[in-house]
Amino acid sequence: MIKENSKVIRKYKAGYEIRKELWKIDSSDEGTIMKQAYTPNGDYIGNSKIAHMLCAKKGIKPEITKENHCVCSIGFCEKEQKWFGWSHRAIFGFGIGAVVKEGDCVASSGWTPEYLKDHPEEDLSLPVGFEAKNLDDCKRMAIAFAESVS
């Protein structure tokens, strides 16, 4: 897959930009114009509808979870004082006082036990009973949620 640099960028006050990009399968392909949303830092948010829902409607500022990532799956909402985690399948917000219950997505890593045996560092799940006492704890919950539903 070849992505050629965008020449058309539209910036929105809500804190994201839409880029028109030409995507090709190979050099002989004419390609398809795609509209994709990015943070001002260049991290991928998703399509324009996802970016509008997250940034403009919900007031979330999307972020990456790790420095080596380039896709946003968490973000903070100043108005609600919540950290949100999401994937293409689900979104959920965590505020101070949120508690992990049995069966919650944050209580499961989303990885198979076989994989976790070889990669225990990938288990970002939180124990049942974990309570968010501050916004850093809320962010941990958002990261665990995003990892479990991705």
Buried (B, 14 or more C-beta within 10 A) or exposed (E): EEEEEBEEEEEBEBBBBBBEBBBBEEEEEEBEEEBBBBBEEEBBBBEBEBBBBBBBEBBBBBBBBEEEEEBBBBBBBEEEEBBBBBBEEEBBBBBEEBEBEEEBBBBBBBBEEEEBEEEEEEBBBBEEEBEBEEBEBBBBBBBBBBBBBB
